[in-house]
Amino acid sequence: MPLNGSLTVRADLDSGLFTGDLVLHPSTISRTLLGARIFRATVQVMAESPVTGGVDDEGRMVAAVTVDAVIAAVRAAGRTLISGGSCRTATHAVVPLSSRPGFNLERGSRLAGRYHRPPFTGRGWITPLVSLMAASPGNAAVIDLIPLMS
């Protein structure tokens, strides 16, 4: 499941350090079997704290953000199995982010990284199935940086 959103940054141009606010859009994941969709989930990922980071020696912006995920809805075989947001990650996930070398804070940039989404909790008997389908390593995160100079 990819993460998409924006990161609004307040930067100290002298030090190259920044703080920012991350906003992520809901994502949908689905699984198919023999061409038929058997599972579909809507997931909302939220930043747990401001993002902090800086620019490294190679001119890449690097940061990490801690997030939690809530499964807002799950449908399987045409039936609603989960709704209302009671199913959430059991622990926080850490998402490392970096830009390509030559980052320019005044122009903004695209940050990308891969993260491990932890298992889910809160849905009784169906929780292990949700975790099997949704918890996994190697998830892509793509964040567009919007410069905000003050």
Buried (B, 14 or more C-beta within 10 A) or exposed (E): BEBBBBBBBBBEEEEBEBBBBBEBEEBEBEEEEEEEEBBBBBBBBEBEEEBEBBBBEEEBBBBBBBBBBBBBBBBBEEEEBBEEEEBBBEEBBBBBBBBEEEBEBEEBBEBBBEBEBBBBBBBEEBBEBBBEBBBBEEBEBEBEBEBBEE
